[in-house]
Amino acid sequence: MAAAGLGPVFSAVADPSRRALLQRLGHGPATTGQLAELLPMSRPAVSQHLKLLQEAGLVRTEIRGRHRWHQLAPGPLELIGSWARDLSARPGSLTSSGAVGQTGEHMTQPVTYVEINSPDLNRSREFMSAVFGWQTQPFAAADYLVSPHGDGPGVDSGLLMSRDGQPRTVPVIRVDALEPSIARVREHGGRLVVEPFTLPGVGHGCYITDPAGVLIGLHAYDPEA
């Protein structure tokens, strides 16, 4: 798609409040009320932002019972990414170091978010709120809290009960699909330590260790899960 055809999408993501909403929805569906808790504005103002995101094709909304549930529609964002990669890969474009780049692209899979496992969820939630201003809200389950990083630097954070009572922080990397990623993990000396599981409306996940025993989460986004 030409850049001109992406005009509504560029306009929609230009606003930091709308980017914060998209960042939250990147972790899974949320109600209007849950999204309103993220931003220092009225619920009608949040609804107006959501309307603009819907018109740009970035958010899908459906009514379930008394609530409107919103979820990310990543197609337009993928088109922006494709356009940007194509532009930056053209001969004569400058790399980040100032050198003239060649056709091609370097792919990497960075940490998407971190999971903080706590043996006392309420105490940890209160601490993170008081010290760092985190505004956590339930995601996928009542005891899985998410604090989006919003428009600033950093990654989103999940705060949850530790299953074995041990405190730890786990980096989570988003992958296109679990099975090929698990195969590469094993091929290079890693291990699958928690079998793949499904988070409805969010996708699929698992946990692996590298050859040194470092625990890492993998997440494959799938809104139809």
C-alpha atoms as an extended CHARMM CRD file, in Angstrom:
* protein
*
       225  EXT
         1         1  MET       CA              0.0000000000        0.0000000000        0.0000000000  PROA      1               0.0000000000
         2         2  ALA       CA              1.2580000000        3.4920000000       -0.8220000000  PROA      2               0.0000000000
         3         3  ALA       CA              2.0290000000        5.8400000000        2.0360000000  PROA      3               0.0000000000
         4         4  ALA       CA             -0.8680000000        8.0860000000        0.9720000000  PROA      4               0.0000000000
         5         5  GLY       CA             -3.2910000000        5.2160000000        1.5840000000  PROA      5               0.0000000000
         6         6  LEU       CA             -2.0070000000        4.9030000000        5.1290000000  PROA      6               0.0000000000
         7         7  GLY       CA             -2.8960000000        8.5060000000        5.9870000000  PROA      7               0.0000000000
         8         8  PRO       CA             -5.7370000000        7.6590000000        8.4260000000  PROA      8               0.0000000000
         9         9  VAL       CA             -3.5040000000        5.1470000000       10.2020000000  PROA      9               0.0000000000
        10        10  PHE       CA             -0.6260000000        7.6060000000       10.5530000000  PROA      10              0.0000000000
        11        11  SER       CA             -3.0750000000       10.2080000000       11.8910000000  PROA      11              0.0000000000
        12        12  ALA       CA             -4.5210000000        7.7430000000       14.3810000000  PROA      12              0.0000000000
        13        13  VAL       CA             -1.1520000000        6.6970000000       15.8310000000  PROA      13              0.0000000000
        14        14  ALA       CA              0.2020000000       10.2680000000       15.9330000000  PROA      14              0.0000000000
        15        15  ASP       CA             -1.5700000000       10.9330000000       19.2350000000  PROA      15              0.0000000000
        16        16  PRO       CA              0.2720000000        9.6100000000       22.3400000000  PROA      16              0.0000000000
        17        17  SER       CA             -2.9750000000        8.7150000000       24.1210000000  PROA      17              0.0000000000
        18        18  ARG       CA             -4.0800000000        6.5530000000       21.2160000000  PROA      18              0.0000000000
        19        19  ARG       CA             -0.6590000000        4.9190000000       21.1010000000  PROA      19              0.0000000000
        20        20  ALA       CA             -1.0180000000        4.0920000000       24.8080000000  PROA      20              0.0000000000
        21        21  LEU       CA             -4.3890000000        2.4400000000       24.0900000000  PROA      21              0.0000000000
        22        22  LEU       CA             -2.8990000000        0.4020000000       21.2540000000  PROA      22              0.0000000000
        23        23  GLN       CA              0.0200000000       -0.6140000000       23.4650000000  PROA      23              0.0000000000
        24        24  ARG       CA             -2.4100000000       -1.9490000000       26.0740000000  PROA      24              0.0000000000
        25        25  LEU       CA             -4.5360000000       -3.7560000000       23.4840000000  PROA      25              0.0000000000
        26        26  GLY       CA             -1.3740000000       -5.3840000000       22.1580000000  PROA      26              0.0000000000
        27        27  HSD       CA             -1.5600000000       -7.5450000000       25.2830000000  PROA      27              0.0000000000
        28        28  GLY       CA             -5.1640000000       -8.5930000000       24.7310000000  PROA      28              0.0000000000
        29        29  PRO       CA             -8.7860000000       -7.3970000000       24.7110000000  PROA      29              0.0000000000
        30        30  ALA       CA            -10.0250000000       -4.8300000000       27.2360000000  PROA      30              0.0000000000
        31        31  THR       CA            -13.2780000000       -3.0820000000       28.0880000000  PROA      31              0.0000000000
        32        32  THR       CA            -13.7950000000        0.6430000000       27.6770000000  PROA      32              0.0000000000
        33        33  GLY       CA            -13.6570000000        1.0120000000       31.4550000000  PROA      33              0.0000000000
        34        34  GLN       CA            -10.3420000000       -0.8240000000       31.7330000000  PROA      34              0.0000000000
        35        35  LEU       CA             -8.8360000000        1.3560000000       29.0150000000  PROA      35              0.0000000000
        36        36  ALA       CA            -10.1730000000        4.5190000000       30.6530000000  PROA      36              0.0000000000
        37        37  GLU       CA             -8.1610000000        3.6610000000       33.7820000000  PROA      37              0.0000000000
        38        38  LEU       CA             -4.9710000000        4.0620000000       31.7390000000  PROA      38              0.0000000000
        39        39  LEU       CA             -5.3820000000        7.7100000000       30.8420000000  PROA      39              0.0000000000
        40        40  PRO       CA             -5.9760000000       10.8980000000       32.8380000000  PROA      40              0.0000000000
        41        41  MET       CA             -9.1140000000       11.8190000000       30.9080000000  PROA      41              0.0000000000
        42        42  SER       CA            -12.8530000000       11.2290000000       30.9630000000  PROA      42              0.0000000000
        43        43  ARG       CA            -14.4260000000        8.0390000000       29.6950000000  PROA      43              0.0000000000
        44        44  PRO       CA            -16.1990000000        9.8930000000       26.8200000000  PROA      44              0.0000000000
        45        45  ALA       CA            -12.8030000000       11.2440000000       25.7160000000  PROA      45              0.0000000000
        46        46  VAL       CA            -11.3600000000        7.7080000000       25.7230000000  PROA      46              0.0000000000
        47        47  SER       CA            -14.3750000000        6.5290000000       23.7040000000  PROA      47              0.0000000000
        48        48  GLN       CA            -13.6510000000        9.2280000000       21.1210000000  PROA      48              0.0000000000
        49        49  HSD       CA            -10.0470000000        8.0400000000       20.8230000000  PROA      49              0.0000000000
        50        50  LEU       CA            -11.3020000000        4.4750000000       20.3760000000  PROA      50              0.0000000000
        51        51  LYS       CA            -13.7030000000        5.6200000000       17.6590000000  PROA      51              0.0000000000
        52        52  LEU       CA            -10.8150000000        7.1470000000       15.6870000000  PROA      52              0.0000000000
        53        53  LEU       CA             -8.8010000000        3.9520000000       16.1000000000  PROA      53              0.0000000000
        54        54  GLN       CA            -11.7800000000        1.9250000000       14.8720000000  PROA      54              0.0000000000
        55        55  GLU       CA            -12.1870000000        4.1670000000       11.8250000000  PROA      55              0.0000000000
        56        56  ALA       CA             -8.5130000000        3.6380000000       10.9910000000  PROA      56              0.0000000000
        57        57  GLY       CA             -9.0350000000       -0.1320000000       11.1850000000  PROA      57              0.0000000000
        58        58  LEU       CA             -6.7110000000       -0.4900000000       14.1840000000  PROA      58              0.0000000000
        59        59  VAL       CA             -9.2850000000       -1.6280000000       16.7430000000  PROA      59              0.0000000000
        60        60  ARG       CA            -12.2200000000       -4.0220000000       16.5640000000  PROA      60              0.0000000000
        61        61  THR       CA            -15.0680000000       -3.6980000000       19.0600000000  PROA      61              0.0000000000
        62        62  GLU       CA            -17.8710000000       -6.0390000000       20.0490000000  PROA      62              0.0000000000
        63        63  ILE       CA            -20.5550000000       -5.9200000000       22.7260000000  PROA      63              0.0000000000
        64        64  ARG       CA            -20.5840000000       -8.7670000000       25.2540000000  PROA      64              0.0000000000
        65        65  GLY       CA            -23.2740000000       -8.4100000000       27.8730000000  PROA      65              0.0000000000
        66        66  ARG       CA            -23.0790000000       -4.9020000000       29.3420000000  PROA      66              0.0000000000
        67        67  HSD       CA            -19.5590000000       -4.1720000000       28.1650000000  PROA      67              0.0000000000
        68        68  ARG       CA            -17.8550000000       -3.1070000000       24.9600000000  PROA      68              0.0000000000
        69        69  TRP       CA            -14.7340000000       -5.1920000000       24.4120000000  PROA      69              0.0000000000
        70        70  HSD       CA            -11.9610000000       -3.8170000000       22.2240000000  PROA      70              0.0000000000
        71        71  GLN       CA             -9.0880000000       -5.7070000000       20.6440000000  PROA      71              0.0000000000
        72        72  LEU       CA             -6.1540000000       -4.7880000000       18.4640000000  PROA      72              0.0000000000
        73        73  ALA       CA             -6.4550000000       -5.2610000000       14.6970000000  PROA      73              0.0000000000
        74        74  PRO       CA             -2.7450000000       -5.3330000000       13.7790000000  PROA      74              0.0000000000
        75        75  GLY       CA             -3.1650000000       -5.3620000000        9.9840000000  PROA      75              0.0000000000
        76        76  PRO       CA             -2.7070000000       -1.5890000000        9.4190000000  PROA      76              0.0000000000
        77        77  LEU       CA              0.3030000000       -1.5210000000       11.7630000000  PROA      77              0.0000000000
        78        78  GLU       CA              1.8890000000       -4.3500000000        9.8010000000  PROA      78              0.0000000000
        79        79  LEU       CA              1.3620000000       -2.3240000000        6.6090000000  PROA      79              0.0000000000
        80        80  ILE       CA              3.1350000000        0.6450000000        8.2200000000  PROA      80              0.0000000000
        81        81  GLY       CA              5.9850000000       -1.6340000000        9.2600000000  PROA      81              0.0000000000
        82        82  SER       CA              6.2550000000       -3.0780000000        5.7730000000  PROA      82              0.0000000000
        83        83  TRP       CA              6.2760000000        0.4070000000        4.2360000000  PROA      83              0.0000000000
        84        84  ALA       CA              8.9540000000        1.6090000000        6.6750000000  PROA      84              0.0000000000
        85        85  ARG       CA             11.1740000000       -1.4520000000        6.1330000000  PROA      85              0.0000000000
        86        86  ASP       CA             10.8820000000       -1.1200000000        2.3710000000  PROA      86              0.0000000000
        87        87  LEU       CA             11.7960000000        2.5590000000        2.5420000000  PROA      87              0.0000000000
        88        88  SER       CA             14.7750000000        2.0860000000        4.8620000000  PROA      88              0.0000000000
        89        89  ALA       CA             16.1080000000       -0.8320000000        2.8170000000  PROA      89              0.0000000000
        90        90  ARG       CA             16.3170000000        1.1090000000       -0.4320000000  PROA      90              0.0000000000
        91        91  PRO       CA             19.7950000000        1.8050000000       -1.8180000000  PROA      91              0.0000000000
        92        92  GLY       CA             21.0210000000        5.2360000000       -0.7730000000  PROA      92              0.0000000000
        93        93  SER       CA             19.1770000000        5.3290000000        2.5530000000  PROA      93              0.0000000000
        94        94  LEU       CA             21.2680000000        6.1190000000        5.6390000000  PROA      94              0.0000000000
        95        95  THR       CA             21.7610000000        3.6120000000        8.4220000000  PROA      95              0.0000000000
        96        96  SER       CA             21.6330000000        4.6590000000       12.0780000000  PROA      96              0.0000000000
        97        97  SER       CA             25.4160000000        5.1360000000       11.9640000000  PROA      97              0.0000000000
        98        98  GLY       CA             25.1270000000        7.5370000000        9.0210000000  PROA      98              0.0000000000
        99        99  ALA       CA             26.4810000000        5.0920000000        6.4580000000  PROA      99              0.0000000000
       100       100  VAL       CA             24.6810000000        4.4310000000        3.2090000000  PROA      100             0.0000000000
       101       101  GLY       CA             22.6710000000        1.2340000000        3.5730000000  PROA      101             0.0000000000
       102       102  GLN       CA             22.2830000000       -1.6020000000        1.1100000000  PROA      102             0.0000000000
       103       103  THR       CA             19.1050000000       -3.3930000000        0.1220000000  PROA      103             0.0000000000
       104       104  GLY       CA             18.0390000000       -5.8630000000        2.8100000000  PROA      104             0.0000000000
       105       105  GLU       CA             17.0000000000       -5.8120000000        6.4440000000  PROA      105             0.0000000000
       106       106  HSD       CA             18.2200000000       -7.0440000000        9.7930000000  PROA      106             0.0000000000
       107       107  MET       CA             15.5870000000       -8.9250000000       11.7560000000  PROA      107             0.0000000000
       108       108  THR       CA             15.6080000000       -9.3110000000       15.5220000000  PROA      108             0.0000000000
       109       109  GLN       CA             13.1230000000      -10.4390000000       18.1600000000  PROA      109             0.0000000000
       110       110  PRO       CA             13.4870000000       -8.1590000000       21.1990000000  PROA      110             0.0000000000
       111       111  VAL       CA             11.9200000000       -8.6130000000       24.6110000000  PROA      111             0.0000000000
       112       112  THR       CA              8.2620000000       -7.6160000000       24.2430000000  PROA      112             0.0000000000
       113       113  TYR       CA              7.4290000000       -7.4230000000       27.9380000000  PROA      113             0.0000000000
       114       114  VAL       CA              8.5720000000       -8.7740000000       31.2940000000  PROA      114             0.0000000000
       115       115  GLU       CA              6.6770000000      -10.8600000000       33.8290000000  PROA      115             0.0000000000
       116       116  ILE       CA              7.3460000000      -10.1850000000       37.5010000000  PROA      116             0.0000000000
       117       117  ASN       CA              6.5320000000      -13.2660000000       39.5860000000  PROA      117             0.0000000000
       118       118  SER       CA              5.7010000000      -12.3250000000       43.1740000000  PROA      118             0.0000000000
       119       119  PRO       CA              4.9440000000      -14.5620000000       46.1810000000  PROA      119             0.0000000000
       120       120  ASP       CA              2.7140000000      -11.7330000000       47.5220000000  PROA      120             0.0000000000
       121       121  LEU       CA              0.8680000000      -10.0840000000       44.6250000000  PROA      121             0.0000000000
       122       122  ASN       CA             -0.9470000000       -7.4110000000       46.6480000000  PROA      122             0.0000000000
       123       123  ARG       CA              2.1930000000       -6.2060000000       48.4210000000  PROA      123             0.0000000000
       124       124  SER       CA              4.1300000000       -6.0690000000       45.1650000000  PROA      124             0.0000000000
       125       125  ARG       CA              1.2890000000       -4.2240000000       43.4060000000  PROA      125             0.0000000000
       126       126  GLU       CA              1.0830000000       -1.6340000000       46.1950000000  PROA      126             0.0000000000
       127       127  PHE       CA              4.8740000000       -1.2150000000       46.2020000000  PROA      127             0.0000000000
       128       128  MET       CA              5.1580000000       -0.6900000000       42.4310000000  PROA      128             0.0000000000
       129       129  SER       CA              2.2830000000        1.7710000000       42.5300000000  PROA      129             0.0000000000
       130       130  ALA       CA              3.6600000000        3.8030000000       45.4410000000  PROA      130             0.0000000000
       131       131  VAL       CA              7.2890000000        3.8630000000       44.2970000000  PROA      131             0.0000000000
       132       132  PHE       CA              7.0130000000        3.9320000000       40.5060000000  PROA      132             0.0000000000
       133       133  GLY       CA              3.4550000000        5.0980000000       39.8460000000  PROA      133             0.0000000000
       134       134  TRP       CA              2.4050000000        1.8770000000       38.1040000000  PROA      134             0.0000000000
       135       135  GLN       CA             -1.2820000000        1.6900000000       37.2030000000  PROA      135             0.0000000000
       136       136  THR       CA             -1.9350000000       -2.0360000000       36.9370000000  PROA      136             0.0000000000
       137       137  GLN       CA             -5.0910000000       -3.6250000000       35.6290000000  PROA      137             0.0000000000
       138       138  PRO       CA             -6.2360000000       -7.2440000000       35.1440000000  PROA      138             0.0000000000
       139       139  PHE       CA             -5.2450000000       -8.9090000000       31.8870000000  PROA      139             0.0000000000
       140       140  ALA       CA             -6.4360000000      -12.3640000000       30.7700000000  PROA      140             0.0000000000
       141       141  ALA       CA             -7.0360000000      -13.2890000000       34.4520000000  PROA      141             0.0000000000
       142       142  ALA       CA             -7.9030000000      -11.4470000000       37.6560000000  PROA      142             0.0000000000
       143       143  ASP       CA             -4.4990000000      -12.2250000000       39.1970000000  PROA      143             0.0000000000
       144       144  TYR       CA             -2.4440000000      -11.2840000000       36.1180000000  PROA      144             0.0000000000
       145       145  LEU       CA             -1.8920000000       -7.5370000000       36.2660000000  PROA      145             0.0000000000
       146       146  VAL       CA             -0.4270000000       -5.4460000000       33.4600000000  PROA      146             0.0000000000
       147       147  SER       CA              1.2540000000       -2.0570000000       33.6560000000  PROA      147             0.0000000000
       148       148  PRO       CA              1.6980000000       -0.6860000000       30.1060000000  PROA      148             0.0000000000
       149       149  HSD       CA              4.7100000000        1.5530000000       29.5480000000  PROA      149             0.0000000000
       150       150  GLY       CA              2.5700000000        3.9600000000       27.5240000000  PROA      150             0.0000000000
       151       151  ASP       CA              4.3230000000        6.3770000000       25.2110000000  PROA      151             0.0000000000
       152       152  GLY       CA              7.6070000000        6.4510000000       27.1160000000  PROA      152             0.0000000000
       153       153  PRO       CA             10.6660000000        4.2270000000       26.7930000000  PROA      153             0.0000000000
       154       154  GLY       CA             10.6400000000        0.7030000000       28.1490000000  PROA      154             0.0000000000
       155       155  VAL       CA              8.4770000000       -2.3830000000       27.7950000000  PROA      155             0.0000000000
       156       156  ASP       CA              5.1410000000       -3.3910000000       29.3030000000  PROA      156             0.0000000000
       157       157  SER       CA              5.2350000000       -5.3380000000       32.5470000000  PROA      157             0.0000000000
       158       158  GLY       CA              3.0620000000       -8.1280000000       33.8640000000  PROA      158             0.0000000000
       159       159  LEU       CA              2.7350000000       -8.6560000000       37.6320000000  PROA      159             0.0000000000
       160       160  LEU       CA              1.4800000000      -12.0790000000       38.7030000000  PROA      160             0.0000000000
       161       161  MET       CA              1.5340000000      -14.6190000000       41.5040000000  PROA      161             0.0000000000
       162       162  SER       CA              4.5570000000      -16.8760000000       41.4700000000  PROA      162             0.0000000000
       163       163  ARG       CA              3.4180000000      -20.4490000000       40.8820000000  PROA      163             0.0000000000
       164       164  ASP       CA              6.1640000000      -21.9270000000       43.0630000000  PROA      164             0.0000000000
       165       165  GLY       CA              6.4260000000      -19.0930000000       45.6020000000  PROA      165             0.0000000000
       166       166  GLN       CA              9.7960000000      -17.9210000000       44.2850000000  PROA      166             0.0000000000
       167       167  PRO       CA             10.3070000000      -14.2970000000       43.1970000000  PROA      167             0.0000000000
       168       168  ARG       CA             11.7000000000      -13.8580000000       39.6930000000  PROA      168             0.0000000000
       169       169  THR       CA             11.4830000000      -11.6770000000       36.6020000000  PROA      169             0.0000000000
       170       170  VAL       CA             11.0240000000      -13.3650000000       33.2330000000  PROA      170             0.0000000000
       171       171  PRO       CA             11.6340000000      -11.6860000000       29.8590000000  PROA      171             0.0000000000
       172       172  VAL       CA              8.9850000000      -12.5710000000       27.2710000000  PROA      172             0.0000000000
       173       173  ILE       CA              9.7700000000      -12.5520000000       23.5610000000  PROA      173             0.0000000000
       174       174  ARG       CA              7.0360000000      -12.4210000000       20.9200000000  PROA      174             0.0000000000
       175       175  VAL       CA              7.4500000000      -14.9530000000       18.1050000000  PROA      175             0.0000000000
       176       176  ASP       CA              5.4150000000      -15.6160000000       14.9780000000  PROA      176             0.0000000000
       177       177  ALA       CA              4.6010000000      -19.1980000000       16.0170000000  PROA      177             0.0000000000
       178       178  LEU       CA              5.5940000000      -21.3980000000       18.9440000000  PROA      178             0.0000000000
       179       179  GLU       CA              6.4470000000      -24.6980000000       17.2830000000  PROA      179             0.0000000000
       180       180  PRO       CA              9.1900000000      -23.4150000000       14.9150000000  PROA      180             0.0000000000
       181       181  SER       CA             10.6290000000      -21.3410000000       17.7650000000  PROA      181             0.0000000000
       182       182  ILE       CA             10.6670000000      -24.3350000000       20.1370000000  PROA      182             0.0000000000
       183       183  ALA       CA             12.4140000000      -26.3600000000       17.4390000000  PROA      183             0.0000000000
       184       184  ARG       CA             15.1430000000      -23.7040000000       17.1450000000  PROA      184             0.0000000000
       185       185  VAL       CA             15.4610000000      -23.5990000000       20.9500000000  PROA      185             0.0000000000
       186       186  ARG       CA             16.1220000000      -27.3330000000       21.0710000000  PROA      186             0.0000000000
       187       187  GLU       CA             18.4060000000      -27.2320000000       18.0450000000  PROA      187             0.0000000000
       188       188  HSD       CA             20.6740000000      -24.7630000000       19.8380000000  PROA      188             0.0000000000
       189       189  GLY       CA             20.8060000000      -26.4680000000       23.2130000000  PROA      189             0.0000000000
       190       190  GLY       CA             17.8050000000      -24.9310000000       24.9840000000  PROA      190             0.0000000000
       191       191  ARG       CA             14.9420000000      -26.7390000000       26.7240000000  PROA      191             0.0000000000
       192       192  LEU       CA             11.1690000000      -26.4430000000       26.8120000000  PROA      192             0.0000000000
       193       193  VAL       CA             10.2900000000      -26.2630000000       30.5280000000  PROA      193             0.0000000000
       194       194  VAL       CA              6.5780000000      -25.3040000000       30.3980000000  PROA      194             0.0000000000
       195       195  GLU       CA              4.4760000000      -26.8390000000       27.6440000000  PROA      195             0.0000000000
       196       196  PRO       CA              2.5610000000      -24.5210000000       25.2810000000  PROA      196             0.0000000000
       197       197  PHE       CA             -0.6550000000      -23.0760000000       26.7180000000  PROA      197             0.0000000000
       198       198  THR       CA             -3.4340000000      -20.8590000000       25.3790000000  PROA      198             0.0000000000
       199       199  LEU       CA             -4.6090000000      -17.4810000000       26.6650000000  PROA      199             0.0000000000
       200       200  PRO       CA             -8.0910000000      -16.9380000000       25.1290000000  PROA      200             0.0000000000
       201       201  GLY       CA             -8.1700000000      -13.9050000000       22.8710000000  PROA      201             0.0000000000
       202       202  VAL       CA             -4.4580000000      -13.2870000000       23.4260000000  PROA      202             0.0000000000
       203       203  GLY       CA             -2.5090000000      -16.1450000000       21.9030000000  PROA      203             0.0000000000
       204       204  HSD       CA             -0.2350000000      -18.9860000000       22.9140000000  PROA      204             0.0000000000
       205       205  GLY       CA              2.7500000000      -19.1310000000       25.2150000000  PROA      205             0.0000000000
       206       206  CYS       CA              5.3900000000      -21.3710000000       26.7350000000  PROA      206             0.0000000000
       207       207  TYR       CA              8.5920000000      -21.1070000000       28.7710000000  PROA      207             0.0000000000
       208       208  ILE       CA             12.0510000000      -22.2260000000       27.7670000000  PROA      208             0.0000000000
       209       209  THR       CA             15.5770000000      -22.1010000000       29.1600000000  PROA      209             0.0000000000
       210       210  ASP       CA             18.7420000000      -21.3490000000       27.2590000000  PROA      210             0.0000000000
       211       211  PRO       CA             21.7900000000      -23.6670000000       27.5690000000  PROA      211             0.0000000000
       212       212  ALA       CA             22.8860000000      -21.7480000000       30.7010000000  PROA      212             0.0000000000
       213       213  GLY       CA             19.5000000000      -22.2170000000       32.3840000000  PROA      213             0.0000000000
       214       214  VAL       CA             18.1230000000      -18.6870000000       31.8490000000  PROA      214             0.0000000000
       215       215  LEU       CA             14.3040000000      -18.7380000000       31.9220000000  PROA      215             0.0000000000
       216       216  ILE       CA             12.5770000000      -17.0230000000       28.9730000000  PROA      216             0.0000000000
       217       217  GLY       CA              8.9090000000      -16.8090000000       27.9970000000  PROA      217             0.0000000000
       218       218  LEU       CA              7.7030000000      -17.0870000000       24.4000000000  PROA      218             0.0000000000
       219       219  HSD       CA              4.4180000000      -15.5680000000       23.2130000000  PROA      219             0.0000000000
       220       220  ALA       CA              2.6990000000      -15.9630000000       19.8430000000  PROA      220             0.0000000000
       221       221  TYR       CA             -0.1060000000      -13.4120000000       19.4190000000  PROA      221             0.0000000000
       222       222  ASP       CA             -3.3880000000      -14.8500000000       18.1410000000  PROA      222             0.0000000000
       223       223  PRO       CA             -6.6280000000      -12.9250000000       18.7970000000  PROA      223             0.0000000000
       224       224  GLU       CA             -8.6340000000      -15.9540000000       17.6460000000  PROA      224             0.0000000000
       225       225  ALA       CA             -7.1540000000      -18.2320000000       20.3280000000  PROA      225             0.0000000000
